Amino acid sequence: MNDAQHPVIRDPHAPANMVDSMDFATQRAVHDPLAALGSAPGKERTAEPVVDFDRGLSYDLDRGLARLDPLTVRPRISSRVLCAVFGLLMIAAAFGIWWLCVHTENGQSYDEIVWKQLPSNLPGWASGVMNVVAQSWLVIAVSCVLGALGVVAAAVRRRWWLVGQIAVLAALCWASTLLKGVLPRPFIIQTDSPVVNSAPSGHTVLAAAAAVVLLIAVPRAVRALAAVVGGTWTVLVGVSVMVGQWHRTSDVLMSILLVVGLTLIVLAFTRTSGMDDPGRRVSSVSVQIVGSVLITGGLLLMLYSAYVIWQVLPGLNVIASWAVQGSIVSSVVGIIGVTALAFGLLLALRHITAAPLSRLGLIGAPPAPPVQGAQRGTR
């Protein structure tokens, strides 16, 4: 008996809709791509996903991908812990600097020397730049533009969880400026600067907040550039408010550390649409290079600033003239160093929370060498 005795007759008017002609397994693979990848070991799929091409399909795919690879919907636990730890350390450092410069005689003397002598000891070109930046309307306008660009970038990318994180961060940064009316400033030495508390600096908080919003909102390709631009703007505003004698060194340092610390704590709660799209998560050479340079350079500048302060320390309590130049240099270098370190850490931690590299990804586990037992069995 052969096929010729039992020919297969095909209907020339078969339905053209290929989905209708598929068997159940094929239809399931079309409507649920995850079915072809299989379920997680030891678990069975209890119900078929309800396919709604307007709303439900994206949700079902995300839920299925989360079963295959949890890193598609949330960063690694280690990344979130790092964000929380470094965030708390920066907030602690902010209050530590404030306490040293407000509650000690040498600290108040240091702030007073820089506040009084910085405007007259800057080079001509630097004074011109600082006087241009030290305009309240300009600081507000540029900062609002940077922050708005960040919000627009997050909205265009449909990173709605990230938009919520930005809103929470904005509220926290605004709340931090209320500390100015709460924190005390004891009278220890006679000063020409205002005797009331001036920490943190509201203009520096605004500039730093706008810079970090831009950094955490933009896609991977321009993340490193946003860190450089935002850090530069933060330093310019921080130094300019000291040149304009609006604030002391400790006010500026506290503001920068508070904003970046709060941002890192907010990033610890990143998930789903607060992250990059799974298909775009790759390592970034620019983030690695710029982040490493910022962190390393920031640490070196901070060490140099601390060394200069240690040298001029004996002259601070008497406000000696020979301590003026060292105080000014250490102040400006310290602000640059703290900003570089803070934005370098933020750049690195933002990338590992936004684009965690997964083992499974979207195409399955990477190839592995055969098991030894399997090799012996084939011989």
HELIX and SHEET records of a PDB file:
HELIX    1   1 PHE A   24  HIS A   31  1                                   8    
HELIX    2   2 LEU A   34  LEU A   37  1                                   4    
HELIX    3   3 GLY A   56  LEU A   68  1                                  13    
HELIX    4   4 PRO A   70  THR A   72  5                                   3    
HELIX    5   5 ILE A   77  VAL A  102  1                                  26    
HELIX    6   6 GLU A  105  ASN A  121  1                                  17    
HELIX    7   7 GLY A  124  VAL A  133  1                                  10    
HELIX    8   8 SER A  136  VAL A  156  1                                  21    
HELIX    9   9 TRP A  160  THR A  177  1                                  18    
HELIX   10  10 LEU A  178  GLY A  181  5                                   4    
HELIX   11  11 GLY A  202  ALA A  217  1                                  16    
HELIX   12  12 ARG A  220  VAL A  222  5                                   3    
HELIX   13  13 ARG A  223  VAL A  243  1                                  21    
HELIX   14  14 THR A  249  LEU A  267  1                                  19    
HELIX   15  15 THR A  272  GLY A  274  5                                   3    
HELIX   16  16 PRO A  278  ARG A  280  5                                   3    
HELIX   17  17 VAL A  285  LEU A  316  1                                  32    
HELIX   18  18 SER A  321  ALA A  323  5                                   3    
HELIX   19  19 VAL A  324  ALA A  354  1                                  31    
HELIX   20  20 GLN A  372  GLY A  377  1                                   6    
END                                                                             
